[in-house]
Amino acid sequence: MILLKYIEKLGDLFLYYVDQAGRMGIFLVNVIINIFKLPYYKISHITKQIYNIGALSIFVIIFTGLFTGMVLGLQGYNTLRKFGSEGLLGSAVALSLIRELGPVLAALMVTGRAGSAICAEIGIMRNSEQIDALECMAIDPHKYILAPKFIAAIISMPLLTAIFDVVGIFGGYIIGVKLLGLNEGSYFSGMYKDVEFQDIYMGFVKSLCFGLIVVWICSGKGYFVHLERKGGFGAEGVSRVTTNAVVLSSVSILVLDYFITSVLI
């Protein structure tokens, strides 16, 4: 009997996650359809979301990018000096940021700052029955609420990643050239020689995919907060689902980063 109870719980858990995966997949399809469905949006709806997701994240992106580049410059210089290859520091910093660290860390910062806010906002709208009210007025919440957020995230993430990369390269320049005395020409000439279009293309593709997955998971978790397994109503439910959304988005970014790299490398 005890064994049967464990099997029953395992089966129930499996069915719950299958149902959740299907629900999130249908949710994504509905939002994408509504993005291209007439009538289109007022520019103000999208610019407001770009401000909330992108502009308000610039400070944390600059701060994180600067110190990431500084750490790369310090660690890279000390490592390359062992092999007499200090001149390759610019290439090492630029390639590390453009191909990997820039898209990943920028996405993680946006998840923590903007993704959590999106999830909490939509979760509160669900719990206060604002989404139900829109449906009663024959207004599709996928188009009115969610589609502008998706568009804004897809636009904002590559731009934030580019800012992160530029600031990070500058941080590496401060440490390598100004602090440790590396030749300025070596720093930038190595970067110019070794960074190719394929590297920039990989970072761009990653940033687009990460922007989509962050807004998808965070908005979907908030939208279905009432269907969460351990109760989704009230402030506790919203806080729990917001935490789950941030964790799941962060893990998904790291997993997706590996698969995109394995395909594009």
SULGIUR-V610645 format. One line per field, one symbol per residue. psi: psi as a letter, one per 30 degrees, with the letter a starting at -180 (. if undefined). A space follows every 10 residues. Layout:
psi: ???
//
This chain:
psi: eeeeeeeeee eeeeeeeeee eeeeeeeeee eeefegklll lkeeeeeeee eeeeeffeee eeeeeefeee eeeeeeeeef ffghhffgee eeeeeeeeed eeeeeeeeee eeeeeeeeee eeeeeeegge eeeeefghkj feeeeeeeee eeeeeeeeee eeeeeeeeee eeeeeeeeef gkkeeeeeee eeefkleeee eeeeeeeeee eeeeeeeeee eeehefgkeh kgkleeeeee eeeeeeeeee eeeeeeeeee efef.
//
